[in-house]
Amino acid sequence: MYYLNNNLKDLVRIFDQNERKNYLRLDLNENPGGLPQDFIDSILPEITPQLIAQYPETHHFSEVLAKHLNTTPEHLCLVNGSAEGIRYIIQAFTSESGKIVGVVPSYFMFQVYSEMYGRSFVKVPYNDDLSMDIQNIISTLTPDTQLLILLNPNNPMGNVYSETEFQEIIKVCEQLEITILVDEAYHYFYPKTFIKYALTSKHILVTRTFSKLFSMAGCRLGYVVGHPDEIKMVQKLCTPHNTNAFAMLVAQKLLETPGILSSLIEDYTLGRDYLIKELNSHKYLHKGDAGNFIFIKPKTNALTIVEKMKSQKQILIKSYSNVGNFGTCLRVTIGAKQYMERFLDALFELDNTN
Ligand SMILES: Cc1ncc(COP(=O)(O)O)c(C=O)c1O
């Protein structure tokens, strides 16, 4: 008998990311400038026919990454982008119809995977002033909750949790036996991390990516951090050879090249500080700059601005609707100053009330 997985029938996926070549792309929180050309050139001699022909070997890169994180490889599972790690965590630590709690708005794939695997995703909304009270999260947790998803910082809201708040959440999750997934895709833009909890306790896992500060979204590489027993379970779900040789080579070079990460952070910080100063002086309301993105409340219509940015200025940005007091607003990726200048010139021209 022909069979189609029922969960897929109404599942909505958005595949709109192609043909962006001639645009300034400030819509997906990539690094618009990318890695320095001389860094890329220095890697090219190592792209040999053998590297391409052989199945990728993860041993060496896992050691390099573990050293960077002050841990050992048993605590790490390499994945093809952290989105894949998130999928595996949902598969490993929740059951059919199991309850997953997460804040909204947030990275949409949490809800997509929940639906794909027939889980029940319970949404914790933000307050109207765009703050998130952890009591809102805690009061949603019940004995039948299997997974709590937190983002530190959250995309797109940019909010973060303090250590005390996180510890309070852990206490409740331990009592109710709930696994915690902390998505740290925007770590490095925001330096505080909860990785030590994933390294020292069970039932807390952290996902990280090389797509954001490391500027390698095109290579697809991420990792899950956790207790070795749980990492083994995540590894069982991996497609064979799920992380590619080229991605691991570039990431290894980034981790081993002195000064390159701090110069990426510096470029971003200069761009962010410039953007915020200009937005303030033009009296724009904005929110959430802990990651490499920001919410901006426009003075005119957000949807029209997104459309005109694309058609008249070749700049791609996103709009979000129903964002508390901000209503429908813009979400813009933060990059080096030159890209922020181009974006701001366009914004001040298009978002004009005169
Ligand atoms: C919060 C968050 N988590 C995870 C991801 C997925 O990143 P990747 O699969 O490229 O590692 C994204 C991508 O934008 C994100 O915003």
The ligand as a Gaussian input file, in Angstrom:
#p B3LYP/6-31G(d) Opt

LIG

0 1
 C       18.704000      30.556000      16.460000
 C       19.223000      29.744000      15.324000
 N       19.562000      28.473000      15.539000
 C       20.022000      27.706000      14.543000
 C       20.164000      28.204000      13.272000
 C       20.646000      27.275000      12.193000
 O       21.959000      27.489000      11.845000
 P       22.807000      26.473000      11.005000
 O       21.943000      25.330000      10.629000
 O       23.295000      27.240000       9.824000
 O       23.920000      26.044000      11.900000
 C       19.819000      29.525000      12.990000
 C       19.944000      30.078000      11.637000
 O       19.670000      31.186000      11.323000
 C       19.343000      30.323000      14.054000
 O       18.975000      31.601000      13.871000

